Amino acid sequence: MAEEEQQPVFADALFRQKRKHGKFRLVEPPRLDGPVADTHAHVHLLADPALEFARCAAWGVGFVCDIIDVQEDTPDVFERIDDWYAQAQSRLPEAVERTREVLAAGGDELTHLPDGADPACFALPDDATSRPLPRLRLAAGVHPHNARFYDDAMESRLVNRLADPRICAVGEIGLDYHYDLSPREDQRRAFRRQIRLAHATGLPVALHVREAHDEAFAILREEGFPEAGTLLHCFDLDWETLEPWVDRGCFVALGGALTFKRCQDTRDAVARTPRNLLLTETDSPYMTPEPMRGMPCGPAHTVFTAACMAEVLGCETEKARSQMLAQIAQNARALLDRPPTAWQIEHAQTAATERNCE
């Protein structure tokens, strides 16, 4: 996963497009009357996670699933993410006030409004300060890039993480034959073992599949699609590739790629997908939507993908957009915001008993 170019951290909730000579231009946000969910983010990789959660609240992103890799993410992420989330509550009014200051001044030292633009078009909703923080869930797994490290010891660490009641999915897991950062046989082996963990734990899987959709599908068919659900993350291909996954009832998550000019085939595929299987995501800090490519992506950027999805699905009226957003958000919560599984409850009870016996 390539590093994004280092960018300044702006303490407001505005969206920016990078220009020449270290300058930035404000981007007008879509106005969405409905809930928005980011089902796949790496908020802990952003420069200021607490600010990112505050930005989510300001723009109405009501659900975020943060994806944590057992191999490459430091163990303290599991502890620190709750602290960042708690700090977000106090950061929200600060971000809202700073946003108003920047707009009142027509920009800041690095940022300007587009020529002739009305500052009101970039303003936050009136109730931004009082909006709730997003519901936060976590997923844990070993990315196919790191499959070469997967062994019994790593699986033991992963099992311990999956027992955390904050965990809602095993992921991201799968196959990546584009970069091949791990040998393909290692990828297949780690993928199979983590599918089996999903079966054992009663959790859904969040998949990363690149240039390997046929093989990943075949492995899932052999191992069994988890009863709790399968989420195909970061889809950016065509209907022919997507159709077998949809036929198996898999969820498909669309991020910034849905807005890319080159992805008309993806938009056509989304238009043919049942709405009860569609999800929105960011993959932040990667895959920033148009017109902000080149900037780090935060979960608040989901609003741009959601607006694009509404257009793709032909939601021309405010009522149609609102109904669509409610459906997509419900899909996310139904898949990724369930109570602890029976396995997680049993694991917690066993751990408590062992502590009492020490």
N, C-alpha and C positions, 0 to 999 in steps of 0.2 A: 504494500500500500504506500504509494509515493507520498512524499512530504509536500504539503502546500507551501508556496512561497510565503515567507513571514510578512504579515501585514500589521499595521497599527491596530491597537484595540480601542475602539470608540466606545465611550461610556453611555451612549444613548441607545435607542431602539430603532434607529433608522436603517434603511437598506441602501447599500452603496454599490456603484459600478466603478471599477478601477479605470482611470484614465492615464495619460502620459505624465511623466515627470513627477511621479509620486502623488498625483492629485486624484480626487474622487468626485463622482457626481451622484446626487441622490436619485434613487429609483422609486417611482410611485408604487405603493403597495396595492394589491387587489383588496377590495372591500367584500368580505365574505360574511354572510349572515348565517352562521352555523358553526358547529364544532369541527375542529381539525385535529388529526392525530398523526404523529411521527412514529412509525412502528420500527424504525431502525436508525439509530444515531450513535455516534461515539462522542457524546458530550464531554466526557472526561479528557478528550484529546484537544479540546479547544482551549484558548488562552485564558478564558475567564468563565468557567462553567456556571458559577452562580449568576453572572450577568445573563448567560444564555437562557437559563430557566426563567429569569425575570422577563426577558424579551418574549418568551413563549406566552407568558401570562398576558402581556400587553397586547399581543396580536391574536389571542384566542386559540392558541394551540393547547388543547386540553389534555393531551396524553403523549407521553414520550417513553419509548423503550430504548434503554441504553445497552449497547452490545459490548461485552467485556470478554477479552481473549485470555484464557488461562496462561498461555505461554508468553505473550508479548506485553500484556498490561501488568503493571506492578500490583502486588497483592493489596496494597493500601487503597486502591481505587474503591474497593468494596466498602471501606470505612469512610473515605473522604467524600464519596458522592452524597451521602446523607448530610454531611456538613455543608457542602456546596448548595444543596437543595434548601437547607434551612436558612442559609445566608440570602437566598434569592428573595425572600419575603421583604427584607429591608432594602435590597437593591432595586426593587421594582419602582418605588416612588422616586428614587434617585435617577433611574433611567428615564422615567417619564418626564421629570423636570428638565433633565439635560436635553431631551428631545425638543421640548418646547423652546428652550434657550437657543438651540442651533437654528430652528426654523424662524424664530423671531429675528435672528441676526442675518438670515439669508445664507447660512452655512457656517463653517468654522475655518481654521487655518489651512485645512487640507481639502475641504469639501465645498462644493457649490451646488446651487439649484440649477436645473436645466434652464436655458434662456427662456424667459417669459413665463416660467412656471408659477403657479399659485402655491404658496407654502401650505395652504390648507389641504392641498391634495396629498401631502405627505404626513399629515398629522395623525397621531394616534387616536383611537376611539375615545370619546369623552370619559368613559368609565374605566380606562386602562389601569389606573392606580388601584382600583378595587377588584380587579379580576383575579380569580384564583390561580395559583400555580398549577402547572400540568400534573396530572396523575403520573407518577414515575414508577416504572417497572424495569427489571434488568433481565438480560439473557446472558448465558455463559456457554462458551464452547471453545474449540480449537479450530482456527481458520485453516483452510487447505494449504495456505502458504507455510504454516507451521507444522504440517502433518509429520514431517521427518522427526520431530521431537516427541511424537505421541508414543508413550509407553505406559506400563502399568502404574508407575508413580504419578505420571501426569493425569492419568484417568482417575486415580484416587483423589487428586486435588480437585479435579473437575466434579467428581461426585460430591465432595464436600461443599462445593459452591452451589451445585444444583439443589442441595438440601435447604438453602437459604429461602425463606418464604417470599422474598422479594423477586426471586427468579421465576420467570414466566415461560421460558423456552430454552431449548438447547440450540445454541447458535452463536456466531454464524459458522456453519459447517458445510462441507460439500467438496466440489472439485473445481480447480482453476487450471485449465490447460493452456491458458494464454501466457501467463508468466512462468509456470512450472517451477516455482521457488522450492517446492518439495517434489521428490520423485513421484511419478504418477502411482506407482504401486503403494507407496506410503500414503498418498492421498486417499486411495480407495480403501485401504485398511482402516485409517483413522475415521473415514466417513462411515463405514459399516459399524465400527465400534460405537460411534456416537449415536447412530440411529438406534442401536440396541439399548443405549442408555435412555433414549427418549421413550422407548417402549417400557422399560423398567420403571421409570420415574413418573410416567403418565403426562409428560410435557410435550408440547408441540416442538417442531424443528423449524429453525430459520435458516434457509439455504443460501449459500454463495455458490453460484454455478456460472462458469465462464468457459465458453467453447467446449462444453462437455455435457450439454443438456440430455442427449440421448443416453449416455452412459450413466449419468446421475439418476435418470428416471428408471433405468434398468436395475440399478442397485436398490433403489427404493422399492421397486416391485418385488425384488427377491427377498429383501429384508422385511418388507411390509411397511406401507405408509402408516406413520403413527396415528392412532385413533384420535389423539388430541389435536391433530391438524398439521399441515405442511404449508410453510410460507416461502414462496419463491421471491427472494430479495433482489432488488435492483434490476428488474427486468427491462431490457432495452432492445428486444428483437421483434420478430414478426409473429403473425397468428399461427403459421404452420408450426413454429417452435412451441408456442404457448398452448395450442389446442389440447394435446394429450394431458397436460398438467391440469387444465381447466376441467377436462372430462373426469379426472380423478378427484375433483373437488378441492384442489389446492388453491390457496390464496396467492394472489400476485400483487406485489408491492411496487409502486412506481415512485421514483424520485425525480431529481432534476433532469434526468435524461429525457423524460416525457416532454420537456420544453425545448429540447435541442432541435435545431433545424433538420439535422440528418435523420431524425427518428420518426419520420412519418409512418413507417411500417409499424412502429410501436403504438402510435396513436390509433392506427387502424385496428390493431389487435385489441387495444383497450375498449374500443367502441363495440367489439364483438363479445367482450367478456361479461358474464353475469355480474350485476352490481354487488351481489352478496359475496363475491370473491375478491373485490378490489380493495386495495389499501394504499395509503400514501405514506411516504417516508422521505428522509433526506440522505442518509449515509454520511451525515456531517462528521468531520469537516470537509468531506469530499463531495463531488457531483453537484456543485452549486448550480441552481437553475439559471436560465436566461432571464434577464440580461446581465447577470452579475458574475458570470464565469471569470475565474481568476481571483475571486474573493473567497475566503474561508466560508464554508457553509455552516449555518447553525440551524437548530430545529425549527426556529421561527420561519425559516425559508420555506417550510412546508406549505405556507399559504399560497405561494406561487404555483407549486405543483397542483394543489387542490383546485385553484382557479383554472389551470390548464385542463385538468381532468373534467371539470364542469363543462368547459367548452367542447372537449372531445365527445362528451356524452350528450351533447345537444341540449344542455340545461339553459335555456334562453331567458327564463323568467326568474325573478327572485325566489319565488316559491319552489320552482324546480331545483334551483341551486341549493336551497336550504334543505330540501328533502334528500338530495344526493349527498350532501355533507353529513347529514344525520346518519344515513345508511353506511357510509364509509367509516365514520367514527364508531358506529355500533359494531361493524365488522372487527375493528381493531380491539375494542374492549372485550368482545365475546371470545376472541382468540387469545389475547395476551393479558387480560386483566381478570383472570379467574381466581377463585380461592385456592389456597395451597392444595396440592394433590394429596391423595391418601399416602403415597410414598413419602412426601415431604413431612406430613404430620407424624407418620410412624418414625421417621428418622429423627425428628425433633424430640419425640417422646423417649426414644432409645438414648439419645445424647443426654437428656435431662436425668434419666435414671443412672447412667454411668457417672455423671457429675455428683449425684447424691451419694453414690457408693464410694467415692474417693475419700 
